[in-house]
């Protein structure tokens, strides 16, 4: 079972490298955060998809 971490509020969007993975924390409407862990290949695919719709 994963360790429970205390909620620290919404805060800004964050992306950090934790061990061998990349963790993205995105604030969501209604409070809280969406937390997604991915590897480098998945992060590169996400980047390409976002560039396709944002640019």
Gaussian input, Z-matrix of N, CA and C with variables (Angstrom, degrees):
# hf/3-21g

backbone

0 1
 N
 C     1     B1
 C     2     B2     1     A1
 N     3     B3     2     A2     1     D1
 C     4     B4     3     A3     2     D2
 C     5     B5     4     A4     3     D3
 N     6     B6     5     A5     4     D4
 C     7     B7     6     A6     5     D5
 C     8     B8     7     A7     6     D6
 N     9     B9     8     A8     7     D7
 C    10    B10     9     A9     8     D8
 C    11    B11    10    A10     9     D9
 N    12    B12    11    A11    10    D10
 C    13    B13    12    A12    11    D11
 C    14    B14    13    A13    12    D12
 N    15    B15    14    A14    13    D13
 C    16    B16    15    A15    14    D14
 C    17    B17    16    A16    15    D15
 N    18    B18    17    A17    16    D16
 C    19    B19    18    A18    17    D17
 C    20    B20    19    A19    18    D18
 N    21    B21    20    A20    19    D19
 C    22    B22    21    A21    20    D20
 C    23    B23    22    A22    21    D21
 N    24    B24    23    A23    22    D22
 C    25    B25    24    A24    23    D23
 C    26    B26    25    A25    24    D24
 N    27    B27    26    A26    25    D25
 C    28    B28    27    A27    26    D26
 C    29    B29    28    A28    27    D27
 N    30    B30    29    A29    28    D28
 C    31    B31    30    A30    29    D29
 C    32    B32    31    A31    30    D30
 N    33    B33    32    A32    31    D31
 C    34    B34    33    A33    32    D32
 C    35    B35    34    A34    33    D33
 N    36    B36    35    A35    34    D34
 C    37    B37    36    A36    35    D35
 C    38    B38    37    A37    36    D36
 N    39    B39    38    A38    37    D37
 C    40    B40    39    A39    38    D38
 C    41    B41    40    A40    39    D39
 N    42    B42    41    A41    40    D40
 C    43    B43    42    A42    41    D41
 C    44    B44    43    A43    42    D42
 N    45    B45    44    A44    43    D43
 C    46    B46    45    A45    44    D44
 C    47    B47    46    A46    45    D45
 N    48    B48    47    A47    46    D46
 C    49    B49    48    A48    47    D47
 C    50    B50    49    A49    48    D48
 N    51    B51    50    A50    49    D49
 C    52    B52    51    A51    50    D50
 C    53    B53    52    A52    51    D51
 N    54    B54    53    A53    52    D52
 C    55    B55    54    A54    53    D53
 C    56    B56    55    A55    54    D54
 N    57    B57    56    A56    55    D55
 C    58    B58    57    A57    56    D56
 C    59    B59    58    A58    57    D57
 N    60    B60    59    A59    58    D58
 C    61    B61    60    A60    59    D59
 C    62    B62    61    A61    60    D60
 N    63    B63    62    A62    61    D61
 C    64    B64    63    A63    62    D62
 C    65    B65    64    A64    63    D63
 N    66    B66    65    A65    64    D64
 C    67    B67    66    A66    65    D65
 C    68    B68    67    A67    66    D66
 N    69    B69    68    A68    67    D67
 C    70    B70    69    A69    68    D68
 C    71    B71    70    A70    69    D69
 N    72    B72    71    A71    70    D70
 C    73    B73    72    A72    71    D71
 C    74    B74    73    A73    72    D72
 N    75    B75    74    A74    73    D73
 C    76    B76    75    A75    74    D74
 C    77    B77    76    A76    75    D75
 N    78    B78    77    A77    76    D76
 C    79    B79    78    A78    77    D77
 C    80    B80    79    A79    78    D78
 N    81    B81    80    A80    79    D79
 C    82    B82    81    A81    80    D80
 C    83    B83    82    A82    81    D81
 N    84    B84    83    A83    82    D82
 C    85    B85    84    A84    83    D83
 C    86    B86    85    A85    84    D84
 N    87    B87    86    A86    85    D85
 C    88    B88    87    A87    86    D86
 C    89    B89    88    A88    87    D87
 N    90    B90    89    A89    88    D88
 C    91    B91    90    A90    89    D89
 C    92    B92    91    A91    90    D90
 N    93    B93    92    A92    91    D91
 C    94    B94    93    A93    92    D92
 C    95    B95    94    A94    93    D93
 N    96    B96    95    A95    94    D94
 C    97    B97    96    A96    95    D95
 C    98    B98    97    A97    96    D96
 N    99    B99    98    A98    97    D97
 C   100   B100    99    A99    98    D98
 C   101   B101   100   A100    99    D99
 N   102   B102   101   A101   100   D100
 C   103   B103   102   A102   101   D101
 C   104   B104   103   A103   102   D102
 N   105   B105   104   A104   103   D103
 C   106   B106   105   A105   104   D104
 C   107   B107   106   A106   105   D105
 N   108   B108   107   A107   106   D106
 C   109   B109   108   A108   107   D107
 C   110   B110   109   A109   108   D108
 N   111   B111   110   A110   109   D109
 C   112   B112   111   A111   110   D110
 C   113   B113   112   A112   111   D111
 N   114   B114   113   A113   112   D112
 C   115   B115   114   A114   113   D113
 C   116   B116   115   A115   114   D114
 N   117   B117   116   A116   115   D115
 C   118   B118   117   A117   116   D116
 C   119   B119   118   A118   117   D117
 N   120   B120   119   A119   118   D118
 C   121   B121   120   A120   119   D119
 C   122   B122   121   A121   120   D120
 N   123   B123   122   A122   121   D121
 C   124   B124   123   A123   122   D122
 C   125   B125   124   A124   123   D123
 N   126   B126   125   A125   124   D124
 C   127   B127   126   A126   125   D125
 C   128   B128   127   A127   126   D126
 N   129   B129   128   A128   127   D127
 C   130   B130   129   A129   128   D128
 C   131   B131   130   A130   129   D129
 N   132   B132   131   A131   130   D130
 C   133   B133   132   A132   131   D131
 C   134   B134   133   A133   132   D132
 N   135   B135   134   A134   133   D133
 C   136   B136   135   A135   134   D134
 C   137   B137   136   A136   135   D135
 N   138   B138   137   A137   136   D136
 C   139   B139   138   A138   137   D137
 C   140   B140   139   A139   138   D138
 N   141   B141   140   A140   139   D139
 C   142   B142   141   A141   140   D140
 C   143   B143   142   A142   141   D141
 N   144   B144   143   A143   142   D142
 C   145   B145   144   A144   143   D143
 C   146   B146   145   A145   144   D144
 N   147   B147   146   A146   145   D145
 C   148   B148   147   A147   146   D146
 C   149   B149   148   A148   147   D147
 N   150   B150   149   A149   148   D148
 C   151   B151   150   A150   149   D149
 C   152   B152   151   A151   150   D150
 N   153   B153   152   A152   151   D151
 C   154   B154   153   A153   152   D152
 C   155   B155   154   A154   153   D153
 N   156   B156   155   A155   154   D154
 C   157   B157   156   A156   155   D155
 C   158   B158   157   A157   156   D156
 N   159   B159   158   A158   157   D157
 C   160   B160   159   A159   158   D158
 C   161   B161   160   A160   159   D159
 N   162   B162   161   A161   160   D160
 C   163   B163   162   A162   161   D161
 C   164   B164   163   A163   162   D162

   B1=1.4487
   B2=1.5237
   B3=1.2997
   B4=1.4649
   B5=1.5225
   B6=1.3107
   B7=1.4663
   B8=1.5179
   B9=1.3107
   B10=1.4594
   B11=1.5284
   B12=1.3158
   B13=1.4553
   B14=1.5205
   B15=1.3258
   B16=1.4631
   B17=1.5171
   B18=1.3302
   B19=1.4586
   B20=1.5154
   B21=1.3034
   B22=1.4666
   B23=1.5217
   B24=1.3115
   B25=1.4530
   B26=1.5103
   B27=1.3058
   B28=1.4562
   B29=1.5205
   B30=1.3185
   B31=1.4546
   B32=1.5130
   B33=1.3325
   B34=1.4603
   B35=1.5269
   B36=1.3272
   B37=1.4607
   B38=1.5251
   B39=1.3249
   B40=1.4658
   B41=1.5236
   B42=1.3151
   B43=1.4664
   B44=1.5204
   B45=1.3398
   B46=1.4568
   B47=1.5194
   B48=1.3273
   B49=1.4560
   B50=1.5174
   B51=1.3188
   B52=1.4607
   B53=1.5205
   B54=1.3181
   B55=1.4623
   B56=1.5138
   B57=1.3220
   B58=1.4671
   B59=1.5216
   B60=1.3296
   B61=1.4597
   B62=1.5181
   B63=1.3165
   B64=1.4611
   B65=1.5198
   B66=1.3342
   B67=1.4594
   B68=1.5229
   B69=1.3357
   B70=1.4628
   B71=1.5300
   B72=1.3378
   B73=1.4592
   B74=1.5204
   B75=1.3259
   B76=1.4642
   B77=1.5245
   B78=1.3584
   B79=1.4642
   B80=1.5276
   B81=1.3223
   B82=1.4619
   B83=1.5242
   B84=1.3278
   B85=1.4578
   B86=1.5176
   B87=1.3145
   B88=1.4478
   B89=1.5176
   B90=1.3241
   B91=1.4591
   B92=1.5093
   B93=1.2950
   B94=1.4555
   B95=1.5136
   B96=1.3031
   B97=1.4644
   B98=1.5095
   B99=1.3161
   B100=1.4554
   B101=1.5299
   B102=1.3198
   B103=1.4584
   B104=1.5189
   B105=1.3452
   B106=1.4609
   B107=1.5196
   B108=1.3274
   B109=1.4612
   B110=1.5217
   B111=1.3324
   B112=1.4610
   B113=1.5195
   B114=1.3376
   B115=1.4646
   B116=1.5311
   B117=1.3273
   B118=1.4678
   B119=1.5255
   B120=1.3165
   B121=1.4690
   B122=1.5298
   B123=1.3191
   B124=1.4639
   B125=1.5288
   B126=1.3388
   B127=1.4575
   B128=1.5273
   B129=1.3324
   B130=1.4654
   B131=1.5290
   B132=1.3243
   B133=1.4662
   B134=1.5311
   B135=1.3360
   B136=1.4719
   B137=1.5222
   B138=1.3285
   B139=1.4572
   B140=1.5290
   B141=1.3151
   B142=1.4760
   B143=1.5327
   B144=1.3254
   B145=1.4597
   B146=1.5206
   B147=1.3300
   B148=1.4656
   B149=1.5348
   B150=1.3251
   B151=1.4618
   B152=1.5283
   B153=1.3202
   B154=1.4650
   B155=1.5200
   B156=1.3169
   B157=1.4652
   B158=1.5218
   B159=1.3237
   B160=1.4607
   B161=1.5112
   B162=1.3029
   B163=1.4574
   B164=1.4542
   A1=109.00
   A2=116.38
   A3=121.30
   A4=110.47
   A5=115.24
   A6=120.39
   A7=109.68
   A8=116.58
   A9=121.20
   A10=108.12
   A11=116.06
   A12=120.91
   A13=108.43
   A14=117.96
   A15=119.12
   A16=111.21
   A17=116.50
   A18=120.48
   A19=108.54
   A20=115.47
   A21=119.67
   A22=111.18
   A23=118.56
   A24=120.87
   A25=111.35
   A26=116.11
   A27=120.91
   A28=111.60
   A29=116.84
   A30=120.49
   A31=112.90
   A32=116.64
   A33=121.70
   A34=111.56
   A35=115.92
   A36=120.57
   A37=107.58
   A38=115.93
   A39=120.81
   A40=109.94
   A41=115.33
   A42=121.24
   A43=106.23
   A44=115.88
   A45=120.35
   A46=109.64
   A47=115.30
   A48=120.85
   A49=106.32
   A50=115.71
   A51=121.29
   A52=108.22
   A53=115.52
   A54=120.02
   A55=109.74
   A56=116.92
   A57=121.16
   A58=111.79
   A59=117.76
   A60=120.97
   A61=113.10
   A62=115.08
   A63=123.48
   A64=106.16
   A65=116.66
   A66=121.14
   A67=108.72
   A68=115.76
   A69=122.51
   A70=107.52
   A71=115.99
   A72=122.26
   A73=108.35
   A74=116.31
   A75=121.94
   A76=108.75
   A77=118.58
   A78=119.99
   A79=110.19
   A80=117.00
   A81=121.43
   A82=110.55
   A83=115.60
   A84=120.78
   A85=109.57
   A86=116.46
   A87=120.91
   A88=113.34
   A89=117.20
   A90=121.09
   A91=112.46
   A92=114.59
   A93=120.72
   A94=112.22
   A95=114.66
   A96=121.29
   A97=110.38
   A98=114.98
   A99=121.97
   A100=105.70
   A101=117.47
   A102=121.58
   A103=108.18
   A104=115.63
   A105=121.92
   A106=108.33
   A107=116.22
   A108=120.64
   A109=107.95
   A110=116.41
   A111=121.18
   A112=109.75
   A113=115.26
   A114=119.55
   A115=108.39
   A116=116.97
   A117=121.34
   A118=112.07
   A119=117.98
   A120=120.47
   A121=110.94
   A122=116.75
   A123=120.47
   A124=110.98
   A125=117.20
   A126=120.89
   A127=110.58
   A128=117.45
   A129=120.87
   A130=111.04
   A131=117.41
   A132=120.72
   A133=111.07
   A134=116.79
   A135=121.00
   A136=110.41
   A137=117.19
   A138=121.55
   A139=111.52
   A140=117.13
   A141=120.65
   A142=110.93
   A143=116.87
   A144=120.42
   A145=111.74
   A146=116.95
   A147=120.54
   A148=111.37
   A149=117.02
   A150=120.49
   A151=110.43
   A152=116.98
   A153=120.82
   A154=113.82
   A155=117.53
   A156=120.08
   A157=113.12
   A158=117.99
   A159=120.59
   A160=113.61
   A161=117.59
   A162=118.29
   A163=112.39
   D1=138.09
   D2=-178.78
   D3=-70.72
   D4=149.98
   D5=177.39
   D6=-70.05
   D7=139.41
   D8=178.34
   D9=-84.34
   D10=133.38
   D11=177.85
   D12=-112.29
   D13=144.09
   D14=179.63
   D15=-68.34
   D16=147.33
   D17=176.16
   D18=-73.85
   D19=133.63
   D20=-177.81
   D21=-113.68
   D22=17.32
   D23=-178.91
   D24=93.50
   D25=178.72
   D26=-175.32
   D27=-72.65
   D28=-61.02
   D29=179.54
   D30=65.77
   D31=-177.70
   D32=-178.77
   D33=-80.12
   D34=169.96
   D35=173.09
   D36=-66.84
   D37=138.76
   D38=179.80
   D39=-134.36
   D40=146.66
   D41=170.75
   D42=-135.02
   D43=123.56
   D44=-178.77
   D45=-132.40
   D46=153.94
   D47=173.99
   D48=-95.50
   D49=120.89
   D50=-179.48
   D51=-124.95
   D52=107.22
   D53=-175.91
   D54=65.81
   D55=-125.88
   D56=-179.69
   D57=-94.19
   D58=-2.42
   D59=-177.53
   D60=-109.69
   D61=170.92
   D62=176.56
   D63=-118.03
   D64=128.03
   D65=-177.44
   D66=-114.16
   D67=125.88
   D68=179.56
   D69=-113.44
   D70=128.45
   D71=178.27
   D72=-117.74
   D73=118.28
   D74=-174.72
   D75=-119.20
   D76=122.74
   D77=175.73
   D78=-63.48
   D79=141.80
   D80=179.89
   D81=-121.07
   D82=155.48
   D83=177.11
   D84=-58.80
   D85=139.84
   D86=179.70
   D87=90.01
   D88=0.20
   D89=178.05
   D90=99.18
   D91=162.25
   D92=179.87
   D93=84.13
   D94=-174.70
   D95=-178.33
   D96=-139.06
   D97=148.37
   D98=170.17
   D99=-92.46
   D100=123.73
   D101=-178.91
   D102=-113.38
   D103=123.69
   D104=-178.67
   D105=-125.22
   D106=128.62
   D107=174.61
   D108=-107.58
   D109=135.00
   D110=-177.89
   D111=-144.86
   D112=165.67
   D113=174.74
   D114=-95.45
   D115=178.19
   D116=-175.80
   D117=-62.50
   D118=-39.06
   D119=-179.83
   D120=-65.28
   D121=-41.09
   D122=178.18
   D123=-66.35
   D124=-37.66
   D125=178.08
   D126=-64.68
   D127=-39.85
   D128=178.04
   D129=-66.03
   D130=-39.63
   D131=176.60
   D132=-64.10
   D133=-41.46
   D134=176.96
   D135=-61.86
   D136=-42.89
   D137=178.10
   D138=-58.61
   D139=-46.26
   D140=179.63
   D141=-61.49
   D142=-43.66
   D143=179.93
   D144=-64.00
   D145=-42.30
   D146=179.42
   D147=-66.85
   D148=-39.74
   D149=177.73
   D150=-62.93
   D151=-33.47
   D152=179.91
   D153=-66.91
   D154=-29.90
   D155=-178.75
   D156=-102.81
   D157=-19.49
   D158=-176.97
   D159=-97.47
   D160=-15.73
   D161=-172.56
   D162=-114.73

